[in-house]
Amino acid sequence: MSSTPGGAPGGDGEGEKDEEELASNVVGIYRRHARAFDAQRSRALFERGWLERFFVALPEARDVLDLGCGMGEPIAGYLIEKGCRLTGLDTSPALLALARERFPHAEWIQGDMRELALARRFAGILAWGSFFFLTPGAQRKMFARFAGHLRPGGALLFTAGPEAGARIGTFEGEKLYHASLAPEEYRDLLAENGFEVVRYVPEDPECGGYTVWLARLAS
């Protein structure tokens, strides 16, 4: 999977239709290839530095919503070990089954982050390696959902690309869509929805080249 989408495919109209179809296919890919993803996903926890910053930024409650949690390893497992009350949401029943088996005391929900409506708020939300599977339009809509599911002072951690555009990678021989907005637009969306940027690093060399945002909702 790529963390640095760039170079948007297609043009207006037909290109947007193609992007919607490719983005919709991501759900099926992780349902069909759950075991392969589980086997291939690194447990080296190269994300540790960002997860520690996220943990420190959490309000005292420390209940966390992990969007696109997969099978809960390694990120959810790390936060559970740190004492967080973890709620994971993913579209793949097979990955969620693995998460429930490995972390039975956490809460695991099958659902699509684009339709997020849990009627409760959390101390923190993260969407690591999952948010960038959404189309640009769907990403823009997510910021109001983030704000609506966070307590005042809550932390938001997500990965994106370093520039606006889309990229088609592959996983198990299938096309895998990624997209990103421009950094300036992410800053605007965060500000419009009551967030302040705590830290932003494009293509972080200490984190596998991921482009990472950490923000806090205003108190």
HELIX and SHEET records of a PDB file:
HELIX    1   1 GLU A   14  ARG A   32  1                                  19    
HELIX    2   2 ALA A   34  GLN A   40  1                                   7    
HELIX    3   3 ARG A   48  ALA A   57  1                                  10    
HELIX    4   4 ILE A   75  GLU A   81  1                                   7    
HELIX    5   5 PRO A   93  ARG A  102  1                                  10    
HELIX    6   6 MET A  113  GLU A  115  5                                   3    
HELIX    7   7 PHE A  131  PHE A  133  5                                   3    
HELIX    8   8 PRO A  136  GLY A  148  1                                  13    
HELIX    9   9 PRO A  183  GLU A  192  1                                  10    
SHEET    1   A 7 GLU A 107  GLN A 110  0                                        
SHEET    2   A 7 ARG A  85  ASP A  90  1                                        
SHEET    3   A 7 ASP A  63  LEU A  67  1                                        
SHEET    4   A 7 PHE A 122  ALA A 127  1                                        
SHEET    5   A 7 LEU A 150  ALA A 160  1                                        
SHEET    6   A 7 THR A 211  LEU A 217 -1                                        
SHEET    7   A 7 PHE A 195  VAL A 201 -1                                        
SHEET    1   B 2 GLY A 165  PHE A 171  0                                        
SHEET    2   B 2 GLU A 174  SER A 180 -1                                        
END                                                                             
